[in-house]
């Protein structure tokens, strides 16, 4: 009798080991799929949050006649132009790369259908605004903020406006809701126009 009990316990142990092996194989197969779905969701969240910042910067500019100097300024001003300070979903941190007005990264381009891109946002040019004093963070960029982008340099699952890396996805005031795709090479580096030879 004790012999058959130990035999049954041996079969139970073998069945348990086989079950764990099958479960491990299934998890190994499903794990990358789940990771891809989660990364895709973070990409969508990055676009949403970046557009929220771009809209808030444009609203701040219209309301106060200048661009904000910090993201916190948009939240602390009354009335607020942004309801909360969003974190970058790609790194889950508050460390956004600020696009300073007047720099090449901060100039949105609105392409003309069938033609070359033309600069313009529909917003008036930024007025000079006070910058943080000498007792502020010396490493932080000083100047009016025209947009934000992620600091994470990682290839995205999808292409957004002709860019494949997260730190190339710029969210600029006045350009946040433009749904058009960028031309090959992006807005700043469009391909040369194709000229037809006369017959």
Residue pairs with C-beta under 8 A, 6 or more apart in sequence:
36 157
39 157
40 157
40 158
42 89
42 90
43 90
43 156
43 157
43 158
43 160
43 166
45 89
46 88
46 89
46 90
46 150
46 166
46 169
47 160
47 169
49 86
49 87
49 88
49 89
50 148
50 149
50 150
50 169
50 171
50 176
51 171
51 176
51 177
52 82
52 86
53 71
53 82
53 86
53 96
53 147
53 148
53 171
54 147
54 148
54 171
54 172
54 173
54 174
54 175
54 176
55 173
55 176
55 177
56 74
56 81
56 82
57 67
57 68
57 74
57 81
57 145
57 146
57 147
57 173
58 123
58 173
58 174
58 176
59 81
60 67
60 68
60 73
60 74
60 77
60 81
61 67
61 123
61 124
61 126
61 173
62 123
63 79
63 81
64 77
65 127
66 126
66 127
66 128
66 129
66 144
67 101
67 126
67 129
67 144
67 145
67 146
67 173
68 74
68 77
68 81
68 144
68 145
69 129
69 130
69 131
69 132
69 142
69 143
69 144
69 145
70 132
70 145
71 82
71 85
71 96
71 98
71 145
71 148
72 85
74 80
74 81
74 82
75 82
75 84
75 85
85 94
87 93
87 94
88 94
88 95
88 96
88 150
88 151
88 152
90 150
90 152
90 154
90 166
91 150
91 151
91 152
95 151
96 148
96 149
96 150
96 151
97 148
97 149
97 150
97 151
97 167
98 141
98 145
98 147
98 148
99 105
99 106
99 145
99 146
99 147
99 148
99 149
99 170
99 172
100 106
100 141
100 142
100 143
100 144
100 145
100 146
101 126
101 143
101 144
101 145
101 146
102 126
102 143
102 144
102 146
104 188
105 147
105 149
105 170
106 146
106 147
106 170
106 172
107 119
107 172
108 119
108 120
108 121
108 147
108 170
108 172
108 173
108 174
108 175
108 178
108 187
109 117
109 118
109 119
109 120
109 175
109 187
109 188
110 117
110 118
110 119
110 120
110 121
110 175
110 178
111 117
111 118
111 180
111 182
111 183
111 187
112 118
116 190
116 193
117 183
117 187
117 190
121 172
121 173
121 174
121 175
122 174
123 173
123 174
126 144
126 146
129 144
131 142
131 143
132 140
132 142
136 142
146 172
146 173
147 170
147 171
147 172
147 173
147 175
148 170
148 171
149 166
149 167
149 168
149 169
149 170
149 171
150 166
150 167
150 169
151 167
152 166
152 167
153 165
153 166
153 167
154 165
154 166
155 164
155 165
156 163
156 164
156 165
156 166
156 169
160 169
161 169
161 181
161 182
161 186
161 187
162 181
162 182
162 183
162 184
162 185
162 186
162 187
163 169
163 182
163 186
183 190
183 191
184 190
184 191
185 191
